[in-house]
């Protein structure tokens, strides 16, 4: 192993991360065609409907009983950055927001002092399969912002900067800049109370696509940052002289350029980096705070207030099959991608 790779961890779903990130995971499913209710047209035998995480199966229902996904559940003290790379997500939350996003869109949710949300995966294609790929990244909040009001916004795929490069042989690489900046491209503004909102925290979230044989260099950041590179699609690539196969997560030295040479197939990577939040972390289930006492308080508050309650008539709502991509915020404001 060369001196810019600290460690390599085999993974296909749960990505090992360091502060300021708490958790990162990739959900990938080859869902079948759906029916008029956006449910799968068949169920695989012996799956545990409502608690289905069988990684050996071609697709999973997770906590959904009719439509795949995650019915209403609470969070406090951190943010979720959800990249819907393929397929669609129907969002609802306890402050009254709703929407549908997918095929490259990103949702950024600050849970702050407490919010419930629901993430269902409607199978909108009735005459063909519904491929699905999603990354959910938990970004911690500093103590001063853990009890802010919840805040939610959409980054439509059409608005997210993508920078295209050509190497000396004409091979193309593309960088989708979800957080941070790259060359002359700056990401859309993160939520106002986010650790990413302060430039000196160097929070970076990129999706990197490499054509066959493309060469690409990740620029150096500060020596104090944490840097994770997850290789999830392709065959193999080289970092310096080390050959890396897909479904591996790399902990990399942050203050060195990372030179990558792709193999013979298209490759995709997720880059996560940022300055650590140098504060104690206490986490349990859906809550991330600084002390165990605060975790217990979060459970007590949720039991007593339900974080404002649930304004929807079911805990797993989905939007109409033909609703398209949209976001409706709690004040009634509507947002659509440019194509609409």
KAMOWO-V20935 format. One record per backbone hydrogen bond with DSSP energy under -0.5 kcal/mol. NH is the residue of the N-H (numbers start at 1). CO is the residue of the C=O. E is the energy in kcal/mol with one decimal. If there is no record, write none. Layout:
nh->NH co->CO e->E
nh->NH co->CO e->E
//
This chain:
nh->5 co->2 e->-1.0
nh->6 co->4 e->-0.7
nh->6 co->251 e->-2.8
nh->7 co->251 e->-1.2
nh->9 co->249 e->-3.0
nh->11 co->247 e->-2.3
nh->15 co->13 e->-0.6
nh->15 co->24 e->-2.9
nh->16 co->14 e->-0.5
nh->21 co->18 e->-2.1
nh->22 co->138 e->-3.2
nh->23 co->138 e->-1.0
nh->24 co->15 e->-0.6
nh->25 co->136 e->-1.9
nh->26 co->13 e->-2.2
nh->27 co->134 e->-3.3
nh->28 co->26 e->-0.5
nh->29 co->132 e->-2.7
nh->30 co->58 e->-2.1
nh->31 co->29 e->-1.0
nh->31 co->130 e->-1.1
nh->34 co->125 e->-3.1
nh->35 co->39 e->-2.2
nh->38 co->35 e->-2.1
nh->40 co->66 e->-0.6
nh->41 co->33 e->-2.0
nh->47 co->44 e->-1.2
nh->49 co->47 e->-1.5
nh->50 co->64 e->-1.3
nh->51 co->48 e->-2.5
nh->52 co->62 e->-2.9
nh->53 co->51 e->-0.8
nh->55 co->53 e->-0.9
nh->57 co->54 e->-1.5
nh->62 co->52 e->-1.7
nh->63 co->69 e->-1.5
nh->64 co->61 e->-2.2
nh->64 co->69 e->-0.8
nh->69 co->61 e->-1.8
nh->70 co->119 e->-3.8
nh->72 co->315 e->-2.8
nh->73 co->117 e->-1.7
nh->75 co->115 e->-2.1
nh->76 co->286 e->-1.2
nh->77 co->112 e->-2.6
nh->77 co->146 e->-0.6
nh->79 co->139 e->-2.7
nh->80 co->109 e->-2.5
nh->81 co->137 e->-2.9
nh->82 co->80 e->-0.6
nh->82 co->107 e->-2.9
nh->83 co->81 e->-0.6
nh->83 co->135 e->-2.9
nh->84 co->82 e->-0.7
nh->84 co->105 e->-2.4
nh->85 co->83 e->-1.3
nh->85 co->133 e->-1.0
nh->86 co->133 e->-2.1
nh->89 co->101 e->-2.9
nh->90 co->120 e->-3.2
nh->91 co->89 e->-0.6
nh->91 co->99 e->-2.3
nh->92 co->118 e->-1.4
nh->93 co->97 e->-1.7
nh->94 co->116 e->-2.3
nh->96 co->93 e->-1.4
nh->98 co->328 e->-2.5
nh->99 co->91 e->-1.6
nh->100 co->326 e->-2.3
nh->101 co->89 e->-2.2
nh->103 co->87 e->-1.5
nh->104 co->84 e->-3.9
nh->105 co->84 e->-0.5
nh->105 co->102 e->-0.7
nh->106 co->155 e->-2.5
nh->107 co->82 e->-2.5
nh->108 co->153 e->-2.6
nh->109 co->80 e->-2.7
nh->109 co->107 e->-0.5
nh->110 co->151 e->-3.4
nh->111 co->78 e->-2.2
nh->111 co->109 e->-0.7
nh->112 co->78 e->-0.7
nh->113 co->148 e->-3.0
nh->114 co->111 e->-2.3
nh->115 co->75 e->-2.0
nh->117 co->73 e->-2.3
nh->118 co->92 e->-2.7
nh->119 co->70 e->-2.6
nh->120 co->90 e->-2.2
nh->121 co->68 e->-3.4
nh->122 co->120 e->-0.7
nh->123 co->38 e->-1.7
nh->124 co->122 e->-1.4
nh->126 co->124 e->-0.6
nh->130 co->31 e->-2.8
nh->132 co->29 e->-2.5
nh->133 co->86 e->-1.8
nh->134 co->27 e->-2.5
nh->135 co->83 e->-2.4
nh->136 co->25 e->-2.2
nh->137 co->81 e->-2.4
nh->138 co->23 e->-3.4
nh->139 co->79 e->-2.2
nh->139 co->137 e->-0.7
nh->140 co->20 e->-2.9
nh->140 co->138 e->-0.5
nh->141 co->77 e->-1.1
nh->145 co->142 e->-2.1
nh->146 co->142 e->-0.6
nh->146 co->143 e->-1.1
nh->148 co->145 e->-1.4
nh->151 co->110 e->-2.0
nh->153 co->108 e->-2.0
nh->155 co->106 e->-3.4
nh->156 co->154 e->-0.6
nh->159 co->156 e->-2.0
nh->160 co->156 e->-0.9
nh->160 co->157 e->-0.8
nh->163 co->175 e->-2.6
nh->164 co->162 e->-0.5
nh->165 co->173 e->-3.1
nh->167 co->171 e->-2.4
nh->170 co->167 e->-2.1
nh->173 co->165 e->-1.9
nh->174 co->209 e->-2.6
nh->175 co->163 e->-2.3
nh->176 co->207 e->-3.0
nh->177 co->161 e->-2.5
nh->177 co->175 e->-0.7
nh->178 co->176 e->-1.1
nh->178 co->205 e->-2.1
nh->179 co->205 e->-1.7
nh->182 co->185 e->-2.6
nh->185 co->182 e->-2.6
nh->187 co->180 e->-2.7
nh->194 co->191 e->-1.9
nh->197 co->194 e->-1.3
nh->198 co->195 e->-1.0
nh->199 co->197 e->-0.7
nh->201 co->198 e->-2.4
nh->202 co->199 e->-2.1
nh->204 co->273 e->-3.1
nh->205 co->179 e->-1.7
nh->206 co->271 e->-2.0
nh->207 co->176 e->-1.7
nh->208 co->206 e->-0.5
nh->208 co->269 e->-2.9
nh->209 co->174 e->-2.8
nh->210 co->267 e->-2.8
nh->211 co->172 e->-2.6
nh->213 co->263 e->-2.9
nh->214 co->211 e->-2.3
nh->216 co->260 e->-2.5
nh->218 co->258 e->-2.7
nh->219 co->217 e->-0.6
nh->221 co->254 e->-2.8
nh->225 co->222 e->-0.8
nh->226 co->274 e->-2.6
nh->228 co->272 e->-3.2
nh->229 co->250 e->-2.4
nh->230 co->270 e->-2.9
nh->231 co->229 e->-0.6
nh->231 co->248 e->-2.8
nh->232 co->230 e->-0.7
nh->232 co->268 e->-1.6
nh->233 co->268 e->-1.4
nh->237 co->244 e->-2.1
nh->238 co->261 e->-3.0
nh->239 co->242 e->-2.4
nh->240 co->238 e->-0.5
nh->240 co->259 e->-1.4
nh->242 co->239 e->-2.2
nh->244 co->237 e->-3.6
nh->246 co->235 e->-1.1
nh->247 co->231 e->-2.5
nh->248 co->231 e->-1.3
nh->249 co->9 e->-2.7
nh->250 co->229 e->-3.1
nh->251 co->7 e->-2.3
nh->252 co->227 e->-2.1
nh->252 co->250 e->-0.7
nh->253 co->4 e->-2.6
nh->256 co->253 e->-0.6
nh->258 co->218 e->-2.3
nh->259 co->257 e->-0.6
nh->260 co->216 e->-3.4
nh->260 co->258 e->-0.6
nh->261 co->238 e->-2.5
nh->262 co->214 e->-3.1
nh->263 co->236 e->-1.5
nh->267 co->210 e->-2.4
nh->268 co->233 e->-2.5
nh->269 co->208 e->-2.4
nh->270 co->230 e->-2.4
nh->271 co->206 e->-2.5
nh->272 co->228 e->-2.7
nh->273 co->204 e->-2.0
nh->274 co->226 e->-1.8
nh->275 co->201 e->-2.9
nh->276 co->224 e->-0.6
nh->278 co->276 e->-0.9
nh->279 co->277 e->-2.6
nh->282 co->289 e->-3.1
nh->284 co->287 e->-2.1
nh->287 co->284 e->-1.9
nh->288 co->76 e->-2.4
nh->289 co->282 e->-3.5
nh->295 co->291 e->-1.5
nh->296 co->292 e->-2.4
nh->297 co->293 e->-2.0
nh->298 co->294 e->-2.1
nh->299 co->295 e->-2.1
nh->300 co->296 e->-2.4
nh->301 co->297 e->-3.0
nh->302 co->298 e->-2.4
nh->303 co->299 e->-2.4
nh->304 co->300 e->-1.9
nh->305 co->301 e->-2.8
nh->306 co->302 e->-2.2
nh->308 co->305 e->-1.4
nh->309 co->306 e->-1.0
nh->317 co->314 e->-0.5
nh->323 co->320 e->-2.1
nh->326 co->100 e->-1.8
nh->327 co->335 e->-2.3
nh->328 co->98 e->-3.3
nh->329 co->327 e->-0.5
nh->329 co->333 e->-2.8
nh->332 co->329 e->-2.4
nh->335 co->327 e->-2.5
nh->340 co->337 e->-1.8
//
